[in-house]
Amino acid sequence: MPKDAAVEEFAGLVRAPKAREGRSYEALGRRLSVSASALHRSCSGAPPGGVRRG
């Protein structure tokens, strides 16, 4: 699987519970012990840790 396809697949898996449950990134992050910003980066397809591609 190409890297971008894997990133998009992961982002979709992270977005699904947010859409299904109507929760904020902050609320989901508390449940998962992950920061809201990390979840937001994952949902947008950004690389982890604030690393920029390019």
C-alpha positions as CSV (number, residue, x, y, z in Angstrom):
1,M,0.0,0.0,0.0
2,P,1.4,3.4,-0.9
3,K,2.3,5.6,2.0
4,D,-0.3,8.2,1.2
5,A,-3.0,5.5,0.9
6,A,-2.0,4.1,4.3
7,V,-2.1,7.6,5.9
8,E,-5.6,8.2,4.4
9,E,-6.8,4.9,5.6
10,F,-5.6,5.6,9.1
11,A,-7.1,9.1,9.0
12,G,-10.5,7.5,8.1
13,L,-10.3,5.1,11.0
14,V,-9.7,8.0,13.3
15,R,-12.4,10.1,11.8
16,A,-15.1,7.4,12.0
17,P,-15.7,7.4,15.8
18,K,-15.6,11.2,15.8
19,A,-18.4,11.4,13.2
20,R,-20.3,8.5,14.6
21,E,-20.3,9.7,18.2
22,G,-20.3,13.5,17.5
23,R,-17.5,14.0,20.0
24,S,-14.9,16.7,19.9
25,Y,-11.2,15.9,19.4
26,E,-10.7,16.8,23.1
27,A,-13.4,14.3,24.3
28,L,-12.1,11.5,22.1
29,G,-8.5,12.2,23.2
30,R,-9.4,11.9,26.8
31,R,-11.0,8.5,26.1
32,L,-7.9,7.4,24.2
33,S,-5.3,9.0,26.3
34,V,-4.1,11.0,23.3
35,S,-3.9,14.8,22.9
36,A,-6.6,16.6,20.9
37,S,-4.0,18.0,18.6
38,A,-2.5,14.6,17.9
39,L,-6.0,13.3,16.9
40,H,-6.6,16.4,14.7
41,R,-3.3,15.9,12.9
42,S,-4.2,12.2,12.4
43,C,-7.6,13.1,11.0
44,S,-6.1,15.6,8.6
45,G,-3.5,13.1,7.4
46,A,-0.6,15.1,8.8
47,P,2.4,13.1,9.8
48,P,2.8,12.4,13.6
49,G,4.7,14.8,15.8
50,G,4.2,17.9,13.7
51,V,6.8,16.7,11.1
52,R,6.1,18.4,7.8
53,R,6.3,16.6,4.5
54,G,7.9,18.2,1.6
